[in-house]
Amino acid sequence: MKVFSFFACVSLITLFNGVMKLRKPEDPRYKIDRSRKVFVYKNLHQNCWSIRQDGLVKAHTKYLYMWDCLFQVNQKGRERVIKEKQKNVHAGIIGYITNVPIRNVGLKPIGYNPYKHKTFIQGLSQKPIYHSQEVVLSTKAVWGK
C-alpha cells in the first residue's frame, strides 16, 4: 500500500519532466552522460539527491529513476560518522539514470542508517541489499526491486 501512496503523491509526469536541475548548464563538463553510471547520494542540506559523475556534482533532483544499481557504503566513512556523530557523504547508489518510468509492481522500500546497519537494507525484511535492477528515489523514500 505504501508504494501506491508514493505514486499517488507524485505525479509521473512531474517525475520525468525536467525536475533535475543541472548545476552549471552552460558548462559542458556538467552535462550528464546517460550512457555511463553516476553516483547518487542524499544531500541533507538541500533535501534532494545529488548526482555525481567524473568527480563532479553535476545536478540535484527531488525525484529520479535509475536502473542496474549497486548500493555502496564506504566503511571507513561510516566509522567516522559513528565516531564523530556527524554525517558525511559515505554511502550512495551507483547506476544509470533513465527517464522511463518504473512500474511500481514489486517495489520494496530501501533504507540506510549508519548507526544501525553496515549496508543498505530492505525496509520490511531488514535484510542487506547490494544490488537492485530498478530504483525510484524521492525526497521521502527509496524504492527498488
C-alpha positions in Angstrom: 0.0 0.0 0.0 2.9 2.3 0.7 4.1 2.1 -2.9 0.7 3.2 -4.2 0.7 6.2 -1.8 4.1 7.2 -3.1 2.9 7.3 -6.7 -0.3 9.0 -5.7 1.6 11.9 -4.1 4.0 12.4 -7.0 2.6 12.6 -10.5 4.5 10.5 -13.0 4.6 13.5 -15.4 6.4 15.5 -12.7 8.9 12.7 -12.2 10.3 12.7 -15.6 9.6 16.2 -16.9 12.6 18.2 -16.0 12.9 18.1 -12.2 16.6 17.6 -12.5 18.5 20.8 -12.0 21.9 20.9 -13.6 24.4 22.9 -11.5 26.1 24.7 -14.5 24.0 24.1 -17.6 26.3 26.3 -19.7 29.4 24.3 -18.9 29.8 21.2 -21.0 31.7 19.4 -18.2 28.4 19.4 -16.2 26.4 17.6 -18.8 25.4 14.1 -17.6 26.4 11.3 -19.9 23.5 8.9 -19.5 25.4 6.0 -21.2 27.6 5.9 -18.1 26.9 5.2 -14.4 26.5 8.0 -11.9 26.9 8.1 -8.1 23.8 9.4 -6.3 23.6 10.4 -2.7 21.2 12.1 -0.3 22.0 15.8 0.1 20.9 16.6 3.6 21.4 20.4 3.3 19.2 20.8 0.2 16.8 17.9 0.9 17.4 16.4 -2.5 19.6 13.9 -4.3 23.0 15.0 -5.7 24.2 13.3 -8.9 28.0 12.9 -9.2 29.9 11.8 -12.3 33.6 12.2 -13.1 34.2 13.6 -9.6 31.8 16.5 -10.2 28.4 17.0 -8.6 26.5 17.7 -11.9 22.9 18.0 -10.8 20.4 17.9 -8.0 16.9 16.4 -8.2 14.0 15.6 -5.9 13.0 12.5 -7.9 14.9 10.1 -10.0 14.6 6.8 -11.8 17.7 4.5 -12.0 18.5 1.0 -13.3 21.3 -1.6 -12.8 22.1 -0.1 -9.3 24.6 -1.0 -6.7 24.2 0.2 -3.1 27.6 1.3 -1.9 28.8 2.1 1.7 32.3 3.2 2.4 33.0 1.5 5.8 35.7 4.0 6.8 33.3 6.9 6.2 30.6 5.0 8.2 33.1 4.5 11.1 33.9 8.2 11.0 30.2 9.1 11.2 29.8 6.8 14.2 32.9 8.2 15.9 32.3 11.9 15.3 28.4 11.8 15.4 28.5 14.0 12.3 27.1 12.8 8.9 29.3 12.9 5.8 28.9 11.5 2.2 30.0 7.9 2.5 27.1 6.0 1.0 25.1 6.1 -2.2 23.7 4.4 -5.2 25.7 3.7 -8.4 23.7 3.2 -11.5 22.3 4.5 -14.8 19.7 7.3 -14.9 16.6 6.8 -17.0 13.5 8.9 -17.9 11.5 5.7 -18.5 9.0 5.3 -15.6 9.5 2.3 -13.5 6.4 0.2 -12.8 5.6 0.2 -9.1 4.9 -3.6 -9.1 7.2 -5.4 -6.8 9.0 -2.3 -5.4 10.2 -2.5 -1.8 11.4 0.2 0.5 15.1 0.6 0.8 16.9 2.4 3.6 20.3 3.1 5.2 21.1 4.2 8.8 24.9 4.2 9.6 24.2 3.9 13.3 22.2 0.7 12.9 23.4 -1.1 9.7 26.6 -1.6 7.8 24.8 -1.8 4.4 21.6 -0.6 2.8 18.6 -2.7 3.8 15.2 -3.7 2.5 12.9 -1.8 4.8 10.4 -4.5 5.6 12.7 -7.5 5.9 15.7 -5.6 7.3 17.9 -7.8 5.1 21.0 -6.3 3.4 20.6 -5.3 -0.2 23.6 -4.7 -2.5 22.0 -4.6 -6.0 18.7 -3.7 -7.5 17.6 -3.8 -11.1 15.4 -0.7 -10.8 15.3 2.1 -8.2 13.0 5.0 -7.7 14.3 7.9 -5.5 12.1 10.6 -4.0 12.9 13.1 -1.2 10.8 10.9 1.2 11.9 7.3 0.3 13.9 4.9 -1.9 12.1 2.0 -3.6 13.7 -0.8 -5.5 13.2 -4.3 -6.9 
